[in-house]
Amino acid sequence: MNAGQIAAVGTEAQKKVGIEDSVELMMDDMFKAGVDLNHPNLIRKMIEESNDMVKWTEKTLGIQYRERVTQLGGHSCPRTLSTMNASGRDIIDPLLKKIEELDNVEMLLNTAFESFVLDDGKKQVKGLHVRTNGHHQTLHCERGVVLAAGGFSADIGFRKIQNPSFDEKVMSTNQPGATAEVIKEALKIGAMSVQLSRIQLGPWTSPDEEGFGNAPFFCIGSGFPYGIIVD
């Protein structure tokens, strides 16, 4: 959902303009981009359900996409849909609104993760220690804890541990909060990490701009579909 973009196979937008695409073709693209380190069963499931996911965002969340289907870097055909404002908020805001309608979900804002609550044998996660508006509290879980803390490219120290060449000179498009506190706590209690050192570097931004900048919009509209991107 970065920049309000979703890549999907077999969408109505593709069919309208006669774009030929398939699950196998997108899988092949992903294997090339992932240098065959991908999990085939996971990417197949993601791609097979991608069009249903788009339909869900339209019917359930009311998200609108532009008619144009874009071909981004790494994709062998146009399959990327963009929201009307080309912004991730076009997806996040409707998701938040939907969550607010659910009686069994409580969202805690201004809440920072601190550590895990473990059982007496320190083998099972039983909850979280958090800090809300400066006050410490403990949240207990019945089924489990799902970590979705995002990336860590703004955490230069942790980034350098994974790949020493990604030092202070390497700029990031990530927001300042993309740090590794949750990942580090998970590693402390024995969580198994997968390919943390596989950090994406993209040739679509400009070193003259901090953060995301305007260069990616040129690449999306012109560079990827009609030009050659030089890394």
Backbone bond lengths (Angstrom), bond angles and torsions (degrees), N, CA, C in turn:
res aa  C-N    CA-C-N  psi(-1)  N-CA   C-N-CA  omega(-1)  CA-C   N-CA-C  phi
1 M - - - 1.452 - - 1.535 111.79 -
2 N 1.320 116.24 9.93 1.462 120.20 175.89 1.516 109.92 -58.69
3 A 1.336 117.59 128.97 1.466 123.42 -178.70 1.526 111.46 58.48
4 G 1.333 117.10 25.06 1.454 120.16 178.27 1.509 113.61 68.37
5 Q 1.318 118.18 30.37 1.467 122.09 -175.56 1.524 111.17 -114.76
6 I 1.334 115.01 138.88 1.459 121.39 178.10 1.525 108.55 -136.54
7 A 1.324 116.70 126.64 1.463 121.36 176.02 1.524 108.50 -93.28
8 A 1.332 116.49 127.21 1.461 120.92 -178.16 1.518 110.05 -146.64
9 V 1.327 115.69 155.19 1.463 122.37 -177.40 1.526 109.97 -109.05
10 G 1.332 115.81 134.58 1.462 120.74 174.97 1.511 114.67 80.34
11 T 1.323 117.47 25.07 1.460 120.13 -179.16 1.527 111.03 -76.45
12 E 1.334 115.49 161.55 1.463 120.54 177.48 1.520 110.65 -61.98
13 A 1.325 116.61 -34.71 1.468 120.28 179.63 1.524 110.94 -63.58
14 Q 1.330 117.17 -38.69 1.463 120.44 176.45 1.531 110.89 -65.85
15 K 1.322 116.33 -44.75 1.461 120.98 -177.08 1.528 111.76 -63.14
16 K 1.333 116.57 -36.15 1.464 120.58 -177.60 1.515 112.42 -60.35
17 V 1.332 116.88 -35.36 1.467 120.19 -177.01 1.529 112.14 -106.87
18 G 1.330 116.38 11.94 1.452 120.45 173.20 1.515 116.00 72.86
19 I 1.320 117.23 30.13 1.464 120.33 178.58 1.516 109.95 -79.54
20 E 1.319 116.77 124.78 1.460 122.31 177.93 1.528 109.40 -91.12
21 D 1.319 115.77 122.30 1.460 121.11 -176.85 1.519 107.75 -146.25
22 S 1.320 116.75 165.83 1.466 120.54 178.90 1.517 109.82 -158.48
23 V 1.325 114.97 163.71 1.460 120.62 177.00 1.523 109.85 -61.00
24 E 1.335 116.55 -43.26 1.465 120.65 -178.12 1.519 111.74 -63.88
25 L 1.346 117.10 -37.18 1.461 120.55 -179.64 1.526 111.11 -66.60
26 M 1.316 116.76 -42.78 1.467 119.27 179.06 1.524 110.53 -70.11
27 M 1.318 117.08 -35.58 1.467 119.42 176.05 1.523 110.33 -60.91
28 D 1.330 116.50 -43.09 1.463 120.53 179.41 1.522 110.73 -61.69
29 D 1.342 116.57 -40.48 1.468 120.45 177.38 1.525 110.67 -61.51
30 M 1.329 116.20 -41.54 1.462 120.22 -177.53 1.524 111.62 -71.13
31 F 1.332 116.59 -35.44 1.464 119.18 176.34 1.531 110.66 -63.83
32 K 1.322 116.61 -39.08 1.464 119.79 178.92 1.525 110.47 -65.91
33 A 1.329 116.05 -45.12 1.473 119.78 -179.79 1.521 111.43 -66.88
34 G 1.332 116.61 -33.17 1.461 121.22 -177.69 1.510 113.81 -94.99
35 V 1.336 116.23 11.99 1.477 123.27 -178.03 1.532 111.54 41.56
36 D 1.328 114.75 44.82 1.468 123.40 174.84 1.528 114.02 62.34
37 L 1.325 117.25 21.15 1.463 119.99 175.81 1.530 111.33 -93.95
38 N 1.320 116.31 0.07 1.464 121.39 -178.17 1.531 111.35 -67.30
39 H 1.325 115.22 160.03 1.456 122.00 171.63 1.530 107.18 -95.27
40 P 1.337 118.58 106.31 1.470 121.07 -173.20 1.524 114.53 -54.99
41 N 1.331 117.36 -40.80 1.469 119.61 -177.56 1.520 111.25 -66.41
42 L 1.335 117.27 -33.92 1.462 120.49 -179.14 1.527 111.68 -74.01
43 I 1.333 117.15 -44.95 1.460 117.69 -178.27 1.528 110.95 -70.91
44 R 1.341 117.82 -32.51 1.465 119.26 176.66 1.529 110.66 -62.99
45 K 1.316 116.34 -45.00 1.471 119.83 179.72 1.528 110.44 -62.65
46 M 1.326 116.72 -43.07 1.460 120.80 -179.99 1.528 111.33 -60.63
47 I 1.343 116.21 -44.17 1.462 120.18 -176.88 1.525 110.57 -72.63
48 E 1.331 117.38 -42.32 1.459 120.36 -179.57 1.518 112.17 -60.66
49 E 1.328 116.87 -30.76 1.462 120.62 -178.36 1.534 112.91 -100.44
50 S 1.346 116.90 6.19 1.466 119.63 -174.98 1.527 112.88 -64.90
51 N 1.323 117.66 -40.87 1.464 119.75 -179.67 1.525 110.86 -68.60
52 D 1.329 117.61 -39.21 1.468 120.59 176.34 1.522 110.31 -62.09
53 M 1.320 116.16 -36.64 1.468 119.83 178.48 1.528 110.89 -64.99
54 V 1.344 116.48 -41.82 1.468 120.03 177.29 1.521 110.40 -60.86
55 K 1.340 116.44 -45.06 1.471 120.70 179.68 1.526 110.67 -61.45
56 W 1.348 116.49 -38.12 1.462 120.27 178.93 1.522 111.31 -63.88
57 T 1.328 116.12 -42.82 1.474 118.56 179.36 1.533 111.00 -63.97
58 E 1.328 116.21 -32.78 1.463 119.69 -179.68 1.530 111.43 -74.80
59 K 1.340 116.57 -49.08 1.465 120.63 -173.39 1.525 112.78 -79.83
60 T 1.318 116.52 -40.59 1.472 120.13 -174.98 1.521 112.29 -88.71
61 L 1.330 116.76 -39.30 1.466 120.31 -176.52 1.526 112.86 -99.82
62 G 1.331 117.14 -15.01 1.465 119.96 179.18 1.520 114.26 76.13
63 I 1.333 117.45 21.95 1.460 120.57 -179.25 1.530 109.87 -76.12
64 Q 1.322 115.91 138.49 1.451 121.93 178.55 1.528 109.58 -111.03
65 Y 1.327 115.92 139.81 1.456 121.91 179.19 1.528 110.22 -116.55
66 R 1.313 116.02 152.42 1.455 120.54 175.12 1.520 109.73 -67.25
67 E 1.333 116.28 156.06 1.462 120.16 -179.20 1.528 111.74 -70.04
68 R 1.313 116.90 -30.81 1.463 120.21 -176.30 1.524 111.44 -70.43
69 V 1.337 116.33 136.37 1.460 122.64 173.65 1.522 107.33 -103.33
70 T 1.334 116.60 126.61 1.459 121.33 -172.88 1.528 111.61 -102.80
71 Q 1.317 115.92 144.31 1.460 121.49 173.18 1.518 108.79 -102.07
72 L 1.318 116.52 107.44 1.464 121.85 -178.98 1.520 110.29 -94.56
73 G 1.332 115.21 171.51 1.455 120.95 -178.68 1.521 112.35 -58.04
74 G 1.322 116.75 136.43 1.453 121.44 179.13 1.518 114.31 90.30
75 H 1.328 117.06 -13.00 1.463 121.25 179.68 1.526 109.27 -98.96
76 S 1.320 116.45 134.26 1.461 120.56 -176.99 1.519 113.20 -84.60
77 C 1.330 117.37 -4.25 1.462 121.16 175.55 1.521 108.01 -155.61
78 P 1.337 118.61 163.95 1.468 120.96 177.93 1.529 110.44 -67.72
79 R 1.345 116.83 124.08 1.463 120.39 177.78 1.532 112.38 -149.95
80 T 1.328 117.10 4.75 1.457 119.83 -175.82 1.520 111.33 -97.63
81 L 1.329 116.16 126.69 1.457 123.02 176.12 1.519 109.30 -96.97
82 S 1.334 116.68 145.99 1.460 121.98 179.22 1.521 109.51 -122.78
83 T 1.329 116.55 138.47 1.456 119.99 176.23 1.530 109.93 -69.06
84 M 1.314 116.59 167.67 1.457 120.92 -172.34 1.526 112.85 -60.39
85 N 1.347 116.64 -35.06 1.460 120.45 -179.45 1.521 112.79 -101.22
86 A 1.326 116.65 6.74 1.477 121.73 -178.66 1.523 110.87 49.07
87 S 1.325 115.70 46.06 1.464 121.42 -177.05 1.522 109.95 -137.12
88 G 1.321 115.94 140.79 1.450 120.50 176.16 1.513 113.05 -60.97
89 R 1.335 117.04 -23.65 1.468 120.06 178.75 1.518 111.72 -65.47
90 D 1.335 116.64 -24.26 1.463 119.62 176.45 1.522 111.29 -62.52
91 I 1.330 116.73 -21.90 1.458 121.80 177.99 1.527 111.20 -101.63
92 I 1.331 116.51 -42.73 1.463 120.86 -176.58 1.525 111.86 -64.69
93 D 1.326 117.81 -46.02 1.469 120.09 -177.30 1.530 112.63 -60.32
94 P 1.342 120.03 -46.32 1.469 118.87 175.31 1.529 113.06 -63.19
95 L 1.336 117.31 -34.33 1.463 119.72 176.15 1.526 110.92 -62.98
96 L 1.322 116.56 -43.67 1.465 120.18 178.49 1.530 111.23 -62.53
97 K 1.312 115.55 -40.94 1.470 119.78 178.88 1.520 110.51 -62.55
98 K 1.335 116.22 -40.39 1.457 120.08 178.60 1.515 111.44 -65.42
99 I 1.322 117.05 -40.90 1.467 120.94 178.86 1.519 110.84 -61.09
100 E 1.343 116.59 -39.85 1.461 120.69 -179.93 1.517 112.42 -62.90
101 E 1.333 117.06 -22.37 1.462 121.14 179.65 1.524 112.40 -82.42
102 L 1.334 117.25 -13.50 1.460 121.40 -176.29 1.527 110.83 -88.17
103 D 1.325 116.76 128.51 1.467 121.17 -177.55 1.521 112.39 -75.05
104 N 1.334 117.54 -23.79 1.466 120.20 -174.33 1.523 113.18 -97.93
105 V 1.335 117.39 13.75 1.465 121.51 178.97 1.521 109.72 -125.65
106 E 1.318 116.23 126.82 1.471 121.32 175.55 1.523 108.19 -117.70
107 M 1.321 115.96 124.72 1.460 120.08 -179.93 1.523 109.54 -101.09
108 L 1.335 116.03 127.56 1.461 121.50 178.66 1.524 108.82 -102.99
109 L 1.310 116.73 117.62 1.459 121.89 177.68 1.527 109.96 -95.99
110 N 1.327 116.39 163.86 1.474 121.46 -179.24 1.528 110.56 52.27
111 T 1.319 115.48 38.96 1.465 121.63 -176.77 1.519 109.73 -120.80
112 A 1.318 116.58 124.62 1.469 122.08 -177.56 1.523 110.41 -109.38
113 F 1.314 116.16 133.31 1.468 121.88 175.21 1.530 109.50 -70.51
114 E 1.345 116.01 140.75 1.461 120.20 176.76 1.528 112.35 -118.90
115 S 1.333 116.86 -50.68 1.466 119.53 -179.08 1.522 109.78 -165.38
116 F 1.346 114.50 172.53 1.467 120.36 179.22 1.519 110.98 -91.79
117 V 1.315 116.06 150.41 1.460 122.38 170.07 1.520 107.15 -96.12
118 L 1.317 117.41 122.83 1.457 122.11 -178.47 1.523 111.00 -110.06
119 D 1.347 116.84 157.51 1.465 120.47 175.92 1.522 109.27 -72.73
120 D 1.324 116.66 178.65 1.462 120.72 -175.79 1.523 112.56 -60.99
121 G 1.321 116.15 -31.41 1.454 118.91 179.07 1.512 113.40 -85.12
122 K 1.318 115.72 -1.44 1.460 123.25 -179.70 1.528 112.57 54.67
123 K 1.347 114.46 38.57 1.453 119.97 179.33 1.527 112.46 -117.99
124 Q 1.321 116.77 -15.37 1.459 119.66 -176.38 1.524 110.08 -131.13
125 V 1.332 115.67 136.30 1.466 120.76 177.93 1.521 109.08 -78.72
126 K 1.326 115.83 126.99 1.467 121.30 -178.04 1.523 112.95 -113.42
127 G 1.348 115.96 -3.33 1.453 118.01 -179.79 1.517 111.59 164.36
128 L 1.329 115.22 -162.99 1.456 121.26 -177.05 1.520 110.77 -135.72
129 H 1.327 115.02 147.23 1.463 121.65 165.89 1.531 106.45 -98.13
130 V 1.326 116.46 125.92 1.461 120.52 -178.44 1.526 110.10 -132.25
131 R 1.317 114.61 169.02 1.467 120.71 177.27 1.524 107.92 -128.61
132 T 1.328 116.44 117.97 1.457 121.81 -178.56 1.517 109.73 -115.25
133 N 1.330 115.05 116.60 1.474 120.62 -178.70 1.528 111.62 51.35
134 G 1.320 115.79 38.98 1.458 121.05 177.22 1.513 114.79 87.97
135 H 1.325 118.18 -6.11 1.468 121.52 -177.95 1.530 109.83 -105.11
136 H 1.340 116.30 133.63 1.451 121.22 -179.30 1.528 110.07 -84.38
137 Q 1.334 114.79 140.24 1.454 119.36 174.81 1.525 109.48 -150.51
138 T 1.325 115.23 162.46 1.454 121.52 -179.33 1.522 109.06 -116.45
139 L 1.331 116.16 130.13 1.456 122.05 177.67 1.521 108.19 -110.03
140 H 1.332 117.27 122.25 1.460 121.58 -179.80 1.525 110.06 -97.74
141 C 1.321 115.80 145.52 1.462 120.21 -179.72 1.523 110.41 -114.26
142 E 1.321 116.14 153.43 1.457 121.95 177.62 1.529 111.55 -101.26
143 R 1.330 117.15 -36.84 1.462 120.36 -175.16 1.527 112.39 -107.70
144 G 1.305 118.06 -40.88 1.459 120.46 -178.17 1.507 111.93 165.25
145 V 1.303 116.33 177.71 1.459 123.46 179.47 1.524 108.50 -121.61
146 V 1.307 116.37 128.19 1.461 121.99 177.31 1.526 108.26 -105.17
147 L 1.321 117.21 124.53 1.454 121.26 179.69 1.527 109.69 -91.81
148 A 1.323 116.41 126.07 1.469 121.85 177.30 1.524 107.68 -142.36
149 A 1.335 114.98 57.16 1.465 120.98 -171.19 1.522 113.39 -90.85
150 G 1.335 117.24 3.21 1.459 119.07 176.85 1.517 113.46 81.80
151 G 1.320 114.86 -169.82 1.455 121.33 -176.83 1.518 113.62 -83.84
152 F 1.335 116.07 -175.39 1.470 120.01 -175.65 1.521 112.07 -136.58
153 S 1.314 117.71 22.71 1.469 119.16 -174.46 1.523 113.65 -69.51
154 A 1.327 117.60 -14.40 1.462 119.53 175.13 1.527 111.70 -88.22
155 D 1.319 117.25 -3.27 1.469 122.99 178.71 1.527 107.40 -96.15
156 I 1.328 116.50 88.24 1.464 120.57 -172.15 1.525 112.08 -62.01
157 G 1.328 117.31 -40.37 1.459 120.52 -179.66 1.513 112.15 -60.25
158 F 1.330 117.04 -49.68 1.461 121.01 -179.13 1.525 110.67 -69.10
159 R 1.317 115.24 -35.24 1.467 121.08 178.90 1.531 110.39 -62.24
160 K 1.317 116.65 -41.52 1.470 121.53 -179.28 1.526 111.42 -67.82
161 I 1.331 117.66 -30.11 1.460 120.33 176.51 1.524 109.81 -64.42
162 Q 1.329 116.40 -39.86 1.465 120.75 -179.59 1.527 111.23 -72.83
163 N 1.324 116.28 -39.58 1.461 120.92 -179.86 1.528 108.14 -150.16
164 P 1.333 118.25 102.39 1.474 121.81 -175.24 1.521 114.44 -57.07
165 S 1.323 118.21 -21.80 1.463 119.91 -179.49 1.532 112.14 -74.99
166 F 1.338 117.80 -14.54 1.466 121.22 179.20 1.533 109.28 -90.47
167 D 1.328 114.88 65.80 1.459 119.91 -176.50 1.529 111.29 -89.40
168 E 1.341 115.66 -161.85 1.461 121.29 -176.69 1.523 113.23 -61.91
169 K 1.327 117.65 -20.30 1.460 120.61 -178.17 1.533 112.57 -77.54
170 V 1.319 116.01 -17.51 1.467 120.23 -179.08 1.524 108.84 -88.96
171 M 1.326 116.23 116.23 1.456 121.30 -178.83 1.527 110.36 -80.01
172 S 1.335 116.03 160.97 1.452 120.95 -178.39 1.522 110.43 -131.54
173 T 1.330 115.28 146.28 1.469 120.04 174.32 1.523 110.93 -86.91
174 N 1.338 117.70 -5.27 1.463 120.64 -178.59 1.523 111.85 -70.27
175 Q 1.312 116.27 150.77 1.462 120.89 175.04 1.535 109.35 -71.95
176 P 1.344 118.11 158.26 1.471 121.57 -172.90 1.518 114.50 -57.70
177 G 1.329 117.70 -23.25 1.460 120.44 -178.38 1.512 114.52 -83.22
178 A 1.343 117.28 2.82 1.470 120.51 -179.72 1.525 108.94 -81.24
179 T 1.328 116.02 74.87 1.455 122.35 -176.49 1.531 110.13 -121.25
180 A 1.336 116.18 173.97 1.472 120.73 -164.67 1.522 114.84 -105.75
181 E 1.335 118.85 19.81 1.471 119.51 -176.18 1.528 112.96 -54.84
182 V 1.329 116.72 -47.55 1.467 120.10 -177.22 1.526 110.84 -67.53
183 I 1.320 116.66 -42.65 1.466 119.94 179.66 1.525 110.69 -61.46
184 K 1.326 116.85 -42.92 1.468 120.26 -178.46 1.523 111.10 -64.31
185 E 1.338 117.36 -40.22 1.458 120.15 178.40 1.530 110.59 -66.23
186 A 1.331 116.01 -37.15 1.461 119.52 178.28 1.525 110.93 -65.67
187 L 1.331 116.73 -41.07 1.463 120.05 177.89 1.528 111.27 -63.89
188 K 1.329 116.36 -34.42 1.464 120.16 -179.38 1.525 111.90 -62.06
189 I 1.330 116.76 -33.78 1.472 119.28 -176.67 1.525 111.35 -95.50
190 G 1.336 117.44 9.40 1.452 120.32 172.48 1.511 116.60 100.79
191 A 1.323 118.15 12.71 1.463 119.83 177.18 1.528 109.89 -64.77
192 M 1.329 116.49 146.00 1.452 120.68 -179.67 1.527 109.42 -95.23
193 S 1.306 116.73 119.40 1.467 120.97 178.38 1.523 109.95 -86.97
194 V 1.317 116.03 156.76 1.458 121.76 179.78 1.528 108.76 -130.74
195 Q 1.317 116.32 113.65 1.462 122.61 171.22 1.540 113.88 56.43
196 L 1.310 117.16 42.38 1.471 119.68 178.01 1.519 112.13 -62.46
197 S 1.319 117.24 -26.68 1.461 119.95 -177.74 1.529 112.82 -80.21
198 R 1.337 117.05 -6.84 1.465 120.43 179.58 1.526 108.76 -83.60
199 I 1.309 116.19 78.31 1.467 122.82 -177.20 1.523 108.93 -97.70
200 Q 1.320 115.42 128.90 1.465 120.12 -175.61 1.527 112.02 -75.32
201 L 1.316 115.42 132.15 1.460 121.87 170.12 1.528 107.33 -115.93
202 G 1.322 117.54 128.46 1.462 120.35 -176.31 1.511 112.87 -118.46
203 P 1.342 117.46 138.11 1.466 120.95 -179.93 1.522 113.58 -87.18
204 W 1.331 117.62 19.91 1.465 118.99 -174.98 1.530 113.31 -100.78
205 T 1.316 117.85 -3.31 1.461 120.07 176.90 1.529 109.89 -103.03
206 S 1.334 115.51 174.95 1.460 120.20 -178.82 1.522 110.26 -121.75
207 P 1.342 118.16 133.64 1.460 120.45 177.70 1.531 112.87 -66.89
208 D 1.333 116.63 -10.69 1.464 120.31 176.79 1.518 112.01 -79.39
209 E 1.333 117.14 -9.80 1.459 121.55 -178.38 1.521 109.85 -120.86
210 E 1.315 117.13 139.92 1.455 120.76 175.08 1.527 108.92 -84.00
211 G 1.326 115.46 145.50 1.451 119.30 178.22 1.513 112.11 69.46
212 F 1.329 115.46 -146.73 1.460 121.05 -175.20 1.524 111.61 -69.46
213 G 1.333 117.40 -46.38 1.461 121.08 176.72 1.514 113.62 71.46
214 N 1.332 115.95 -166.97 1.464 122.32 -178.18 1.523 113.50 -101.79
215 A 1.327 117.16 -17.61 1.462 120.33 -177.36 1.528 113.30 -56.29
216 P 1.363 119.32 -39.88 1.466 118.57 -179.68 1.528 113.60 -60.29
217 F 1.325 117.36 -31.77 1.464 119.22 -179.70 1.532 110.63 -67.68
218 F 1.343 116.33 -34.88 1.463 119.64 174.62 1.527 109.94 -65.35
219 C 1.337 116.01 -42.35 1.463 119.46 -179.57 1.523 111.20 -64.25
220 I 1.342 116.90 -40.85 1.460 120.59 -179.45 1.521 110.87 -64.02
221 G 1.339 116.64 -43.84 1.453 120.34 -175.25 1.521 114.70 -82.13
222 S 1.326 116.97 -29.70 1.464 119.50 -173.96 1.523 113.59 -131.33
223 G 1.332 116.54 -48.44 1.461 120.65 -172.97 1.512 113.94 -60.03
224 F 1.352 117.41 -50.98 1.462 120.64 -178.59 1.524 112.97 -68.52
225 P 1.348 118.44 -48.32 1.476 117.55 -176.78 1.528 114.40 -71.42
226 Y 1.367 117.36 -32.38 1.459 118.35 -169.24 1.533 114.42 -123.42
227 G 1.334 117.69 -10.53 1.462 118.92 -172.27 1.517 113.11 -119.71
228 I 1.320 114.58 -167.73 1.459 122.83 176.55 1.525 107.46 -120.06
229 I 1.320 117.45 126.05 1.442 121.22 178.45 1.523 109.02 -92.65
230 V 1.323 116.23 121.10 1.463 121.73 -178.18 1.511 109.07 -100.60
231 D 1.323 116.35 120.37 1.461 121.74 -178.98 1.526 108.05 -91.94
